[in-house]
């Protein structure tokens, strides 16, 4: 699912974004109310995670504005304010659920899944199953198979393969992998990508006649099930 996280606390935002990525979702982030409202009104999301206290318009103002404009995207409000009156205000503003800080990532994910199920926003088949040739990835079960054989992957290998499969047929650069799989916005000048791709190849391609992961010299990598 595409999920917009509007949160000004970097540590909290990083925690949420990491959890969403590991669960197979596609998160975007805004660190203030103005940018968050702009993204929420100009792009389509399956759900919103909105901090109540934000610079610029606060979380409740954002949700009220969206509801007034007819935008019914499910919204989960985050707040350190956990009294009954605070939760009631959040729900009356148009929020669909209210989660008090601190919280566990597992609870946040479960609440988002419940919200999207209730509103019909969740598309289980499209969002949780990716296939390229005889290689299949079930994001919900965290399971990868090739030609029916299950392949055991470490969490980082799973993230790497997911990104390659989502971009199947297109060249994925080193910078793209650093930013989207490792969340680095700089080059650490290590061979971490080469090591992980090599390990992934050993698991995905070693015992099969057709190689899926290919190196594009000077550019990056591409996953495809057809000859170049």
Secondary structure per residue as TSV (DSSP state, phi and psi in degrees):
chain	resnum	aa	ss	phi	psi
A	1	X	-	360.0	149.2
A	2	X	E	-87.5	120.6
A	3	X	E	-127.5	129.4
A	4	X	E	-96.6	124.4
A	5	X	E	-106.3	117.2
A	6	X	E	-110.0	99.6
A	7	X	-	-151.5	127.1
A	8	X	S	-91.1	-12.8
A	9	X	-	-84.4	113.3
A	10	X	H	-59.4	-41.5
A	11	X	H	-64.4	-44.0
A	12	X	H	-65.8	-43.9
A	13	X	H	-62.0	-44.4
A	14	X	H	-61.2	-40.5
A	15	X	H	-61.6	-44.4
A	16	X	H	-68.2	-47.6
A	17	X	H	-60.3	-43.0
A	18	X	H	-61.2	-45.3
A	19	X	H	-63.1	-41.0
A	20	X	H	-65.1	-43.5
A	21	X	H	-62.4	-44.0
A	22	X	H	-65.5	-25.3
A	23	X	T	-87.5	2.0
A	24	X	T	91.5	11.3
A	25	X	-	-92.9	170.7
A	26	X	E	-118.4	90.2
A	27	X	E	-87.0	147.5
A	28	X	E	-120.7	158.2
A	29	X	E	-136.1	142.8
A	30	X	E	-128.3	141.9
A	31	X	S	-106.6	14.0
A	32	X	S	-155.2	163.1
A	33	X	H	-64.5	-37.3
A	34	X	H	-63.4	-50.4
A	35	X	H	-67.6	-37.1
A	36	X	H	-62.7	-44.2
A	37	X	H	-65.2	-38.7
A	38	X	H	-61.7	-48.0
A	39	X	H	-63.8	-42.4
A	40	X	H	-64.7	-26.9
A	41	X	H	-97.2	-12.9
A	42	X	H	-111.9	-12.2
A	43	X	S	-128.3	161.6
A	44	X	-	-98.7	129.5
A	45	X	-	-129.0	153.9
A	46	X	S	-83.7	-25.4
A	47	X	E	-160.9	158.9
A	48	X	E	-122.2	140.3
A	49	X	E	-116.1	112.9
A	50	X	E	-121.9	120.1
A	51	X	E	-71.0	141.3
A	52	X	S	-71.2	-43.8
A	53	X	S	-98.1	109.6
A	54	X	-	-134.7	151.1
A	55	X	S	-70.7	143.1
A	56	X	S	85.8	-153.4
A	57	X	S	-57.9	136.4
A	58	X	-	-79.2	176.0
A	59	X	H	-60.5	-41.2
A	60	X	H	-67.4	-36.2
A	61	X	H	-65.2	-40.8
A	62	X	H	-58.9	-48.3
A	63	X	H	-66.7	-42.5
A	64	X	H	-58.7	-43.4
A	65	X	H	-62.8	-42.1
A	66	X	H	-64.6	-44.5
A	67	X	H	-66.4	-36.3
A	68	X	H	-65.8	-27.3
A	69	X	T	-92.1	2.6
A	70	X	T	90.8	5.7
A	71	X	-	-83.1	115.8
A	72	X	-	-109.7	22.8
A	73	X	-	-55.8	128.7
A	74	X	E	-55.8	134.6
A	75	X	E	-126.0	125.4
A	76	X	E	-103.9	119.7
A	77	X	E	-89.2	133.7
A	78	X	E	-108.3	138.0
A	79	X	E	-162.3	149.5
A	80	X	S	-81.5	-10.0
A	81	X	-	-88.2	108.4
A	82	X	-	-114.3	9.6
A	83	X	S	-69.7	158.7
A	84	X	H	-56.6	-44.3
A	85	X	H	-61.2	-37.1
A	86	X	H	-65.8	-42.9
A	87	X	H	-66.0	-39.9
A	88	X	H	-61.8	-43.5
A	89	X	H	-60.2	-41.1
A	90	X	H	-63.5	-42.9
A	91	X	H	-70.4	-38.0
A	92	X	H	-67.7	-26.1
A	93	X	T	-73.3	-11.8
A	94	X	T	117.7	1.1
A	95	X	-	-68.3	148.9
A	96	X	S	-95.8	-21.0
A	97	X	E	-158.0	165.4
A	98	X	E	-141.0	121.9
A	99	X	E	-121.8	126.1
A	100	X	E	-88.2	136.7
A	101	X	S	-79.3	147.3
A	102	X	S	-75.5	159.5
A	103	X	-	-141.0	161.5
A	104	X	-	-91.7	141.4
A	105	X	H	-58.1	-37.0
A	106	X	H	-62.1	-37.1
A	107	X	H	-70.8	-41.3
A	108	X	H	-59.2	-45.3
A	109	X	H	-64.2	-41.6
A	110	X	H	-64.8	-40.2
A	111	X	H	-66.2	-39.8
A	112	X	H	-64.2	-42.2
A	113	X	H	-63.5	-40.0
A	114	X	H	-64.7	-41.3
A	115	X	H	-61.5	-47.0
A	116	X	H	-71.5	-29.2
A	117	X	H	-66.5	-43.9
A	118	X	H	-65.4	-35.4
A	119	X	H	-94.4	-2.6
A	120	X	T	75.5	15.5
A	121	X	-	-81.3	-21.4
A	122	X	-	-80.2	132.2
A	123	X	-	-117.5	92.5
A	124	X	H	-61.2	-46.3
A	125	X	H	-63.8	-48.2
A	126	X	H	-68.5	-35.4
A	127	X	H	-92.0	-18.1
A	128	X	H	-115.5	-6.1
A	129	X	E	-126.9	123.0
A	130	X	E	-121.8	136.9
A	131	X	E	-136.3	137.0
A	132	X	E	-133.3	108.2
A	133	X	T	60.9	-129.4
A	134	X	T	-91.7	8.6
A	135	X	E	-96.6	124.4
A	136	X	E	-126.5	141.3
A	137	X	E	-126.5	122.0
A	138	X	E	-101.7	107.0
A	139	X	T	-70.2	-30.1
A	140	X	T	-71.8	-43.0
A	141	X	T	-89.3	-5.5
A	142	X	T	55.2	49.4
A	143	X	E	-128.7	135.1
A	144	X	E	-122.4	132.7
A	145	X	E	-132.9	151.2
A	146	X	E	-131.4	121.9
A	147	X	T	52.8	36.6
A	148	X	T	87.2	-8.8
A	149	X	E	-91.9	126.0
A	150	X	E	-73.8	138.0
A	151	X	E	-117.2	124.4
A	152	X	-	-86.7	119.9
A	153	X	-	-120.7	146.0
A	154	X	-	-74.6	159.0
A	155	X	H	-51.8	-44.1
A	156	X	H	-68.8	-36.0
A	157	X	H	-65.2	-38.1
A	158	X	H	-62.6	-45.6
A	159	X	H	-62.6	-42.2
A	160	X	H	-63.0	-47.0
A	161	X	H	-64.5	-40.3
A	162	X	H	-58.4	-44.4
A	163	X	H	-64.9	-41.8
A	164	X	H	-63.4	-41.3
A	165	X	H	-69.6	-37.4
A	166	X	H	-66.0	-23.0
A	167	X	T	-113.4	28.3
A	168	X	T	-53.6	134.5
A	169	X	T	88.7	-11.6
A	170	X	S	-111.9	147.3
A	171	X	-	-72.8	128.9
A	172	X	E	-106.3	119.8
A	173	X	E	-82.3	166.4
A	174	X	H	-60.1	-41.8
A	175	X	H	-62.3	-41.8
A	176	X	H	-61.5	-40.9
A	177	X	H	-68.5	-42.7
A	178	X	H	-60.0	-42.5
A	179	X	H	-77.0	-37.6
A	180	X	H	-97.1	-23.4
A	181	X	T	-105.4	-41.4
A	182	X	S	-99.5	-8.8
A	183	X	-	59.6	32.7
A	184	X	-	-97.0	135.5
A	185	X	S	-112.0	30.5
A	186	X	S	-155.2	161.8
A	187	X	-	-92.3	114.3
A	188	X	-	-74.9	0.6
A	189	X	-	56.5	44.9
A	190	X	S	-126.0	171.5
A	191	X	S	-97.9	26.1
A	192	X	H	-57.1	-39.1
A	193	X	H	-67.3	-46.7
A	194	X	H	-59.0	-41.5
A	195	X	H	-63.3	-46.5
A	196	X	H	-69.3	-38.4
A	197	X	H	-64.4	-40.8
A	198	X	H	-61.2	-44.9
A	199	X	H	-64.1	-40.0
A	200	X	H	-64.6	-41.6
A	201	X	H	-59.5	-41.5
A	202	X	H	-59.0	-34.4
A	203	X	H	-87.1	-36.6
A	204	X	H	-86.4	-39.2
A	205	X	T	-108.2	-23.4
A	206	X	T	-53.4	-47.1
A	207	X	T	-99.5	20.1
A	208	X	S	-125.6	152.1
A	209	X	S	-69.6	-34.0
A	210	X	S	-106.0	124.4
A	211	X	-	-80.1	138.1
A	212	X	-	-103.0	-33.4
A	213	X	E	-98.1	121.9
A	214	X	E	-123.9	145.2
A	215	X	E	-90.7	132.2
A	216	X	E	-106.4	104.6
A	217	X	T	-54.9	128.2
A	218	X	T	78.8	-0.4
A	219	X	T	-125.2	-52.8
A	220	X	E	159.4	-132.1
A	221	X	E	-135.6	157.2
A	222	X	E	-142.1	139.9
A	223	X	E	-108.3	123.3
A	224	X	-	-154.2	154.4
A	225	X	S	-107.9	11.8
A	226	X	S	-126.0	154.6
A	227	X	-	-62.2	151.1
A	228	X	-	-64.9	360.0
